[in-house]
Amino acid sequence: MEKENNRQIGIFVPLKVGDIIYTGRFKNKKTTVKTIGYDEHGMPTVNGKRVITFRITPPKSSTQ
């Protein structure tokens, strides 16, 4: 049996405060990220809601 590594396994969500994400039942309501935290189960939250239920906006191209 191999030894387990001592590194943490987690979820990386490429968000920062000020980003715009899509939330709601159909993921069509724009929401600005104000807070990023964790719930009682250790899962990440954005603005107090579960992170798993949103879509990230695609990056804007800066070719003008």
PDB file of N, CA, C and O in Angstrom, chain B, residues numbered from 101:
ATOM      1  N   MET B 101       0.837  -1.178   0.000  1.00  0.00           N
ATOM      2  CA  MET B 101       0.000   0.000   0.000  1.00  0.00           C
ATOM      3  C   MET B 101       0.885   1.245   0.000  1.00  0.00           C
ATOM      4  O   MET B 101       1.806   1.361   0.809  1.00  0.00           O
ATOM      5  N   GLU B 102       0.604   2.158  -0.896  1.00  0.00           N
ATOM      6  CA  GLU B 102       1.406   3.370  -1.005  1.00  0.00           C
ATOM      7  C   GLU B 102       1.024   4.379   0.070  1.00  0.00           C
ATOM      8  O   GLU B 102      -0.104   4.407   0.561  1.00  0.00           O
ATOM      9  N   LYS B 103       2.008   5.207   0.416  1.00  0.00           N
ATOM     10  CA  LYS B 103       1.742   6.283   1.365  1.00  0.00           C
ATOM     11  C   LYS B 103       0.958   7.380   0.675  1.00  0.00           C
ATOM     12  O   LYS B 103       1.202   7.690  -0.491  1.00  0.00           O
ATOM     13  N   GLU B 104       0.019   7.964   1.393  1.00  0.00           N
ATOM     14  CA  GLU B 104      -0.761   9.057   0.825  1.00  0.00           C
ATOM     15  C   GLU B 104       0.033  10.354   0.893  1.00  0.00           C
ATOM     16  O   GLU B 104       0.791  10.575   1.838  1.00  0.00           O
ATOM     17  N   ASN B 105      -0.138  11.203  -0.098  1.00  0.00           N
ATOM     18  CA  ASN B 105       0.494  12.514  -0.071  1.00  0.00           C
ATOM     19  C   ASN B 105      -0.204  13.384   0.954  1.00  0.00           C
ATOM     20  O   ASN B 105      -1.393  13.211   1.221  1.00  0.00           O
ATOM     21  N   ASN B 106       0.537  14.318   1.527  1.00  0.00           N
ATOM     22  CA  ASN B 106      -0.016  15.194   2.554  1.00  0.00           C
ATOM     23  C   ASN B 106      -0.536  16.503   1.981  1.00  0.00           C
ATOM     24  O   ASN B 106      -0.602  17.497   2.705  1.00  0.00           O
ATOM     25  N   ARG B 107      -0.901  16.538   0.726  1.00  0.00           N
ATOM     26  CA  ARG B 107      -1.433  17.777   0.175  1.00  0.00           C
ATOM     27  C   ARG B 107      -2.953  17.750   0.190  1.00  0.00           C
ATOM     28  O   ARG B 107      -3.580  16.691   0.149  1.00  0.00           O
ATOM     29  N   GLN B 108      -3.517  18.930   0.250  1.00  0.00           N
ATOM     30  CA  GLN B 108      -4.968  19.037   0.304  1.00  0.00           C
ATOM     31  C   GLN B 108      -5.553  18.890  -1.088  1.00  0.00           C
ATOM     32  O   GLN B 108      -5.013  19.410  -2.065  1.00  0.00           O
ATOM     33  N   ILE B 109      -6.643  18.189  -1.163  1.00  0.00           N
ATOM     34  CA  ILE B 109      -7.378  18.067  -2.406  1.00  0.00           C
ATOM     35  C   ILE B 109      -8.582  18.969  -2.277  1.00  0.00           C
ATOM     36  O   ILE B 109      -9.337  18.862  -1.310  1.00  0.00           O
ATOM     37  N   GLY B 110      -8.775  19.866  -3.246  1.00  0.00           N
ATOM     38  CA  GLY B 110      -9.865  20.805  -3.127  1.00  0.00           C
ATOM     39  C   GLY B 110     -10.407  21.213  -4.479  1.00  0.00           C
ATOM     40  O   GLY B 110     -10.030  20.673  -5.519  1.00  0.00           O
ATOM     41  N   ILE B 111     -11.290  22.171  -4.432  1.00  0.00           N
ATOM     42  CA  ILE B 111     -11.926  22.693  -5.630  1.00  0.00           C
ATOM     43  C   ILE B 111     -11.343  24.067  -5.916  1.00  0.00           C
ATOM     44  O   ILE B 111     -11.328  24.935  -5.043  1.00  0.00           O
ATOM     45  N   PHE B 112     -10.864  24.265  -7.140  1.00  0.00           N
ATOM     46  CA  PHE B 112     -10.361  25.567  -7.549  1.00  0.00           C
ATOM     47  C   PHE B 112     -11.392  26.212  -8.463  1.00  0.00           C
ATOM     48  O   PHE B 112     -11.726  25.662  -9.513  1.00  0.00           O
ATOM     49  N   VAL B 113     -11.895  27.370  -8.072  1.00  0.00           N
ATOM     50  CA  VAL B 113     -12.861  28.108  -8.873  1.00  0.00           C
ATOM     51  C   VAL B 113     -12.189  29.410  -9.289  1.00  0.00           C
ATOM     52  O   VAL B 113     -11.836  30.218  -8.430  1.00  0.00           O
ATOM     53  N   PRO B 114     -12.006  29.631 -10.588  1.00  0.00           N
ATOM     54  CA  PRO B 114     -11.272  30.823 -11.039  1.00  0.00           C
ATOM     55  C   PRO B 114     -12.111  32.094 -10.942  1.00  0.00           C
ATOM     56  O   PRO B 114     -12.493  32.669 -11.961  1.00  0.00           O
ATOM     57  N   LEU B 115     -12.395  32.528  -9.726  1.00  0.00           N
ATOM     58  CA  LEU B 115     -13.210  33.721  -9.489  1.00  0.00           C
ATOM     59  C   LEU B 115     -12.487  34.678  -8.578  1.00  0.00           C
ATOM     60  O   LEU B 115     -11.642  34.282  -7.775  1.00  0.00           O
ATOM     61  N   LYS B 116     -12.828  35.942  -8.711  1.00  0.00           N
ATOM     62  CA  LYS B 116     -12.360  36.956  -7.771  1.00  0.00           C
ATOM     63  C   LYS B 116     -13.491  37.944  -7.561  1.00  0.00           C
ATOM     64  O   LYS B 116     -14.427  37.989  -8.358  1.00  0.00           O
ATOM     65  N   VAL B 117     -13.422  38.731  -6.507  1.00  0.00           N
ATOM     66  CA  VAL B 117     -14.458  39.702  -6.206  1.00  0.00           C
ATOM     67  C   VAL B 117     -14.544  40.692  -7.361  1.00  0.00           C
ATOM     68  O   VAL B 117     -13.529  41.218  -7.816  1.00  0.00           O
ATOM     69  N   GLY B 118     -15.764  40.940  -7.830  1.00  0.00           N
ATOM     70  CA  GLY B 118     -15.982  41.856  -8.941  1.00  0.00           C
ATOM     71  C   GLY B 118     -16.305  41.152 -10.249  1.00  0.00           C
ATOM     72  O   GLY B 118     -16.785  41.793 -11.184  1.00  0.00           O
ATOM     73  N   ASP B 119     -16.053  39.837 -10.342  1.00  0.00           N
ATOM     74  CA  ASP B 119     -16.392  39.076 -11.549  1.00  0.00           C
ATOM     75  C   ASP B 119     -17.901  38.964 -11.690  1.00  0.00           C
ATOM     76  O   ASP B 119     -18.638  39.075 -10.710  1.00  0.00           O
ATOM     77  N   ILE B 120     -18.350  38.745 -12.911  1.00  0.00           N
ATOM     78  CA  ILE B 120     -19.776  38.560 -13.179  1.00  0.00           C
ATOM     79  C   ILE B 120     -20.012  37.102 -13.530  1.00  0.00           C
ATOM     80  O   ILE B 120     -19.333  36.539 -14.390  1.00  0.00           O
ATOM     81  N   ILE B 121     -20.995  36.487 -12.846  1.00  0.00           N
ATOM     82  CA  ILE B 121     -21.357  35.094 -13.110  1.00  0.00           C
ATOM     83  C   ILE B 121     -22.844  35.040 -13.406  1.00  0.00           C
ATOM     84  O   ILE B 121     -23.580  35.977 -13.097  1.00  0.00           O
ATOM     85  N   TYR B 122     -23.286  33.944 -14.005  1.00  0.00           N
ATOM     86  CA  TYR B 122     -24.701  33.738 -14.294  1.00  0.00           C
ATOM     87  C   TYR B 122     -25.281  32.786 -13.264  1.00  0.00           C
ATOM     88  O   TYR B 122     -24.743  31.699 -13.053  1.00  0.00           O
ATOM     89  N   THR B 123     -26.379  33.182 -12.618  1.00  0.00           N
ATOM     90  CA  THR B 123     -27.026  32.364 -11.600  1.00  0.00           C
ATOM     91  C   THR B 123     -28.499  32.219 -11.941  1.00  0.00           C
ATOM     92  O   THR B 123     -28.958  32.717 -12.969  1.00  0.00           O
ATOM     93  N   GLY B 124     -29.234  31.541 -11.083  1.00  0.00           N
ATOM     94  CA  GLY B 124     -30.669  31.352 -11.280  1.00  0.00           C
ATOM     95  C   GLY B 124     -30.967  29.977 -11.855  1.00  0.00           C
ATOM     96  O   GLY B 124     -30.064  29.199 -12.162  1.00  0.00           O
ATOM     97  N   ARG B 125     -32.233  29.704 -11.988  1.00  0.00           N
ATOM     98  CA  ARG B 125     -32.665  28.386 -12.447  1.00  0.00           C
ATOM     99  C   ARG B 125     -32.120  28.040 -13.830  1.00  0.00           C
ATOM    100  O   ARG B 125     -31.693  26.911 -14.067  1.00  0.00           O
ATOM    101  N   PHE B 126     -32.136  29.008 -14.738  1.00  0.00           N
ATOM    102  CA  PHE B 126     -31.678  28.758 -16.103  1.00  0.00           C
ATOM    103  C   PHE B 126     -30.303  29.353 -16.373  1.00  0.00           C
ATOM    104  O   PHE B 126     -29.870  29.416 -17.523  1.00  0.00           O
ATOM    105  N   LYS B 127     -29.610  29.793 -15.316  1.00  0.00           N
ATOM    106  CA  LYS B 127     -28.272  30.386 -15.410  1.00  0.00           C
ATOM    107  C   LYS B 127     -28.270  31.556 -16.390  1.00  0.00           C
ATOM    108  O   LYS B 127     -27.400  31.651 -17.255  1.00  0.00           O
ATOM    109  N   ASN B 128     -29.255  32.448 -16.245  1.00  0.00           N
ATOM    110  CA  ASN B 128     -29.356  33.574 -17.154  1.00  0.00           C
ATOM    111  C   ASN B 128     -29.446  34.926 -16.440  1.00  0.00           C
ATOM    112  O   ASN B 128     -29.680  35.944 -17.091  1.00  0.00           O
ATOM    113  N   LYS B 129     -29.268  34.957 -15.123  1.00  0.00           N
ATOM    114  CA  LYS B 129     -29.320  36.199 -14.362  1.00  0.00           C
ATOM    115  C   LYS B 129     -27.899  36.602 -13.981  1.00  0.00           C
ATOM    116  O   LYS B 129     -27.213  35.860 -13.277  1.00  0.00           O
ATOM    117  N   LYS B 130     -27.454  37.768 -14.438  1.00  0.00           N
ATOM    118  CA  LYS B 130     -26.103  38.218 -14.126  1.00  0.00           C
ATOM    119  C   LYS B 130     -26.006  38.611 -12.661  1.00  0.00           C
ATOM    120  O   LYS B 130     -26.872  39.317 -12.142  1.00  0.00           O
ATOM    121  N   THR B 131     -24.953  38.154 -11.997  1.00  0.00           N
ATOM    122  CA  THR B 131     -24.709  38.462 -10.593  1.00  0.00           C
ATOM    123  C   THR B 131     -23.247  38.831 -10.427  1.00  0.00           C
ATOM    124  O   THR B 131     -22.376  38.150 -10.968  1.00  0.00           O
ATOM    125  N   THR B 132     -22.963  39.893  -9.692  1.00  0.00           N
ATOM    126  CA  THR B 132     -21.598  40.300  -9.408  1.00  0.00           C
ATOM    127  C   THR B 132     -21.119  39.611  -8.133  1.00  0.00           C
ATOM    128  O   THR B 132     -21.838  39.584  -7.134  1.00  0.00           O
ATOM    129  N   VAL B 133     -19.910  39.057  -8.164  1.00  0.00           N
ATOM    130  CA  VAL B 133     -19.345  38.374  -7.002  1.00  0.00           C
ATOM    131  C   VAL B 133     -18.946  39.425  -5.968  1.00  0.00           C
ATOM    132  O   VAL B 133     -18.117  40.292  -6.243  1.00  0.00           O
ATOM    133  N   LYS B 134     -19.543  39.343  -4.777  1.00  0.00           N
ATOM    134  CA  LYS B 134     -19.234  40.267  -3.693  1.00  0.00           C
ATOM    135  C   LYS B 134     -18.429  39.586  -2.597  1.00  0.00           C
ATOM    136  O   LYS B 134     -17.513  40.188  -2.037  1.00  0.00           O
ATOM    137  N   THR B 135     -18.764  38.317  -2.280  1.00  0.00           N
ATOM    138  CA  THR B 135     -18.036  37.576  -1.252  1.00  0.00           C
ATOM    139  C   THR B 135     -17.792  36.151  -1.721  1.00  0.00           C
ATOM    140  O   THR B 135     -18.594  35.578  -2.458  1.00  0.00           O
ATOM    141  N   ILE B 136     -16.681  35.593  -1.287  1.00  0.00           N
ATOM    142  CA  ILE B 136     -16.347  34.194  -1.548  1.00  0.00           C
ATOM    143  C   ILE B 136     -16.059  33.566  -0.198  1.00  0.00           C
ATOM    144  O   ILE B 136     -15.248  34.087   0.568  1.00  0.00           O
ATOM    145  N   GLY B 137     -16.717  32.444   0.105  1.00  0.00           N
ATOM    146  CA  GLY B 137     -16.536  31.814   1.403  1.00  0.00           C
ATOM    147  C   GLY B 137     -16.781  30.330   1.339  1.00  0.00           C
ATOM    148  O   GLY B 137     -16.728  29.730   0.265  1.00  0.00           O
ATOM    149  N   TYR B 138     -17.052  29.728   2.491  1.00  0.00           N
ATOM    150  CA  TYR B 138     -17.297  28.294   2.607  1.00  0.00           C
ATOM    151  C   TYR B 138     -18.528  28.069   3.475  1.00  0.00           C
ATOM    152  O   TYR B 138     -18.792  28.844   4.395  1.00  0.00           O
ATOM    153  N   ASP B 139     -19.282  27.007   3.186  1.00  0.00           N
ATOM    154  CA  ASP B 139     -20.439  26.690   4.012  1.00  0.00           C
ATOM    155  C   ASP B 139     -20.044  25.707   5.107  1.00  0.00           C
ATOM    156  O   ASP B 139     -18.866  25.393   5.272  1.00  0.00           O
ATOM    157  N   GLU B 140     -21.038  25.222   5.855  1.00  0.00           N
ATOM    158  CA  GLU B 140     -20.757  24.338   6.994  1.00  0.00           C
ATOM    159  C   GLU B 140     -20.177  22.989   6.574  1.00  0.00           C
ATOM    160  O   GLU B 140     -19.614  22.280   7.407  1.00  0.00           O
ATOM    161  N   HIS B 141     -20.302  22.626   5.309  1.00  0.00           N
ATOM    162  CA  HIS B 141     -19.755  21.365   4.813  1.00  0.00           C
ATOM    163  C   HIS B 141     -18.392  21.537   4.153  1.00  0.00           C
ATOM    164  O   HIS B 141     -17.812  20.563   3.673  1.00  0.00           O
ATOM    165  N   GLY B 142     -17.877  22.755   4.123  1.00  0.00           N
ATOM    166  CA  GLY B 142     -16.584  23.021   3.528  1.00  0.00           C
ATOM    167  C   GLY B 142     -16.624  23.270   2.028  1.00  0.00           C
ATOM    168  O   GLY B 142     -15.579  23.365   1.385  1.00  0.00           O
ATOM    169  N   MET B 143     -17.828  23.378   1.466  1.00  0.00           N
ATOM    170  CA  MET B 143     -17.965  23.644   0.035  1.00  0.00           C
ATOM    171  C   MET B 143     -17.908  25.150  -0.206  1.00  0.00           C
ATOM    172  O   MET B 143     -18.396  25.922   0.619  1.00  0.00           O
ATOM    173  N   PRO B 144     -17.320  25.580  -1.324  1.00  0.00           N
ATOM    174  CA  PRO B 144     -17.215  27.017  -1.585  1.00  0.00           C
ATOM    175  C   PRO B 144     -18.568  27.657  -1.894  1.00  0.00           C
ATOM    176  O   PRO B 144     -19.447  27.037  -2.493  1.00  0.00           O
ATOM    177  N   THR B 145     -18.709  28.919  -1.469  1.00  0.00           N
ATOM    178  CA  THR B 145     -19.928  29.677  -1.731  1.00  0.00           C
ATOM    179  C   THR B 145     -19.554  31.030  -2.336  1.00  0.00           C
ATOM    180  O   THR B 145     -18.473  31.560  -2.082  1.00  0.00           O
ATOM    181  N   VAL B 146     -20.459  31.573  -3.133  1.00  0.00           N
ATOM    182  CA  VAL B 146     -20.311  32.918  -3.686  1.00  0.00           C
ATOM    183  C   VAL B 146     -21.562  33.688  -3.304  1.00  0.00           C
ATOM    184  O   VAL B 146     -22.677  33.266  -3.608  1.00  0.00           O
ATOM    185  N   ASN B 147     -21.373  34.819  -2.635  1.00  0.00           N
ATOM    186  CA  ASN B 147     -22.484  35.635  -2.129  1.00  0.00           C
ATOM    187  C   ASN B 147     -23.432  34.813  -1.261  1.00  0.00           C
ATOM    188  O   ASN B 147     -24.636  35.068  -1.255  1.00  0.00           O
ATOM    189  N   GLY B 148     -22.911  33.836  -0.532  1.00  0.00           N
ATOM    190  CA  GLY B 148     -23.708  33.026   0.370  1.00  0.00           C
ATOM    191  C   GLY B 148     -24.456  31.884  -0.291  1.00  0.00           C
ATOM    192  O   GLY B 148     -25.226  31.192   0.375  1.00  0.00           O
ATOM    193  N   LYS B 149     -24.249  31.666  -1.599  1.00  0.00           N
ATOM    194  CA  LYS B 149     -24.929  30.584  -2.310  1.00  0.00           C
ATOM    195  C   LYS B 149     -23.902  29.574  -2.813  1.00  0.00           C
ATOM    196  O   LYS B 149     -22.723  29.889  -2.974  1.00  0.00           O
ATOM    197  N   ARG B 150     -24.377  28.358  -3.055  1.00  0.00           N
ATOM    198  CA  ARG B 150     -23.482  27.306  -3.527  1.00  0.00           C
ATOM    199  C   ARG B 150     -22.817  27.698  -4.841  1.00  0.00           C
ATOM    200  O   ARG B 150     -23.445  28.310  -5.705  1.00  0.00           O
ATOM    201  N   VAL B 151     -21.559  27.347  -4.984  1.00  0.00           N
ATOM    202  CA  VAL B 151     -20.801  27.696  -6.178  1.00  0.00           C
ATOM    203  C   VAL B 151     -21.170  26.810  -7.352  1.00  0.00           C
ATOM    204  O   VAL B 151     -21.044  27.230  -8.502  1.00  0.00           O
ATOM    205  N   ILE B 152     -21.613  25.619  -7.094  1.00  0.00           N
ATOM    206  CA  ILE B 152     -21.850  24.649  -8.156  1.00  0.00           C
ATOM    207  C   ILE B 152     -22.974  25.084  -9.088  1.00  0.00           C
ATOM    208  O   ILE B 152     -23.081  24.550 -10.192  1.00  0.00           O
ATOM    209  N   THR B 153     -23.810  26.026  -8.689  1.00  0.00           N
ATOM    210  CA  THR B 153     -24.966  26.385  -9.494  1.00  0.00           C
ATOM    211  C   THR B 153     -24.790  27.715 -10.214  1.00  0.00           C
ATOM    212  O   THR B 153     -25.627  28.606 -10.071  1.00  0.00           O
ATOM    213  N   PHE B 154     -23.718  27.865 -10.983  1.00  0.00           N
ATOM    214  CA  PHE B 154     -23.549  29.066 -11.789  1.00  0.00           C
ATOM    215  C   PHE B 154     -22.715  28.779 -13.022  1.00  0.00           C
ATOM    216  O   PHE B 154     -22.098  27.719 -13.135  1.00  0.00           O
ATOM    217  N   ARG B 155     -22.701  29.740 -13.954  1.00  0.00           N
ATOM    218  CA  ARG B 155     -21.866  29.698 -15.148  1.00  0.00           C
ATOM    219  C   ARG B 155     -20.939  30.885 -15.119  1.00  0.00           C
ATOM    220  O   ARG B 155     -21.346  31.960 -14.677  1.00  0.00           O
ATOM    221  N   ILE B 156     -19.706  30.739 -15.571  1.00  0.00           N
ATOM    222  CA  ILE B 156     -18.739  31.830 -15.620  1.00  0.00           C
ATOM    223  C   ILE B 156     -18.806  32.468 -16.997  1.00  0.00           C
ATOM    224  O   ILE B 156     -18.914  31.766 -18.002  1.00  0.00           O
ATOM    225  N   THR B 157     -18.744  33.806 -17.054  1.00  0.00           N
ATOM    226  CA  THR B 157     -18.748  34.487 -18.340  1.00  0.00           C
ATOM    227  C   THR B 157     -17.431  34.231 -19.064  1.00  0.00           C
ATOM    228  O   THR B 157     -16.382  34.166 -18.423  1.00  0.00           O
ATOM    229  N   PRO B 158     -17.465  34.087 -20.379  1.00  0.00           N
ATOM    230  CA  PRO B 158     -16.217  33.888 -21.116  1.00  0.00           C
ATOM    231  C   PRO B 158     -15.375  35.165 -21.070  1.00  0.00           C
ATOM    232  O   PRO B 158     -15.926  36.263 -21.001  1.00  0.00           O
ATOM    233  N   PRO B 159     -14.043  35.032 -21.109  1.00  0.00           N
ATOM    234  CA  PRO B 159     -13.209  36.235 -21.072  1.00  0.00           C
ATOM    235  C   PRO B 159     -13.433  37.105 -22.307  1.00  0.00           C
ATOM    236  O   PRO B 159     -13.638  36.600 -23.411  1.00  0.00           O
ATOM    237  N   LYS B 160     -13.391  38.410 -22.099  1.00  0.00           N
ATOM    238  CA  LYS B 160     -13.579  39.343 -23.204  1.00  0.00           C
ATOM    239  C   LYS B 160     -12.266  39.466 -23.979  1.00  0.00           C
ATOM    240  O   LYS B 160     -11.195  39.577 -23.382  1.00  0.00           O
ATOM    241  N   SER B 161     -12.353  39.447 -25.286  1.00  0.00           N
ATOM    242  CA  SER B 161     -11.145  39.620 -26.092  1.00  0.00           C
ATOM    243  C   SER B 161     -10.841  41.111 -26.186  1.00  0.00           C
ATOM    244  O   SER B 161     -11.741  41.938 -26.331  1.00  0.00           O
ATOM    245  N   SER B 162      -9.571  41.431 -26.101  1.00  0.00           N
ATOM    246  CA  SER B 162      -9.165  42.837 -26.105  1.00  0.00           C
ATOM    247  C   SER B 162      -8.578  43.249 -27.451  1.00  0.00           C
ATOM    248  O   SER B 162      -7.655  44.062 -27.502  1.00  0.00           O
ATOM    249  N   THR B 163      -9.099  42.701 -28.526  1.00  0.00           N
ATOM    250  CA  THR B 163      -8.620  43.050 -29.862  1.00  0.00           C
ATOM    251  C   THR B 163      -9.526  44.125 -30.453  1.00  0.00           C
ATOM    252  O   THR B 163     -10.570  43.830 -31.034  1.00  0.00           O
ATOM    253  N   GLN B 164      -9.105  45.371 -30.291  1.00  0.00           N
ATOM    254  CA  GLN B 164      -9.900  46.473 -30.835  1.00  0.00           C
ATOM    255  C   GLN B 164      -9.038  47.375 -31.661  1.00  0.00           C
ATOM    256  O   GLN B 164      -9.525  48.365 -32.207  1.00  0.00           O
TER     257      GLN B 164
END
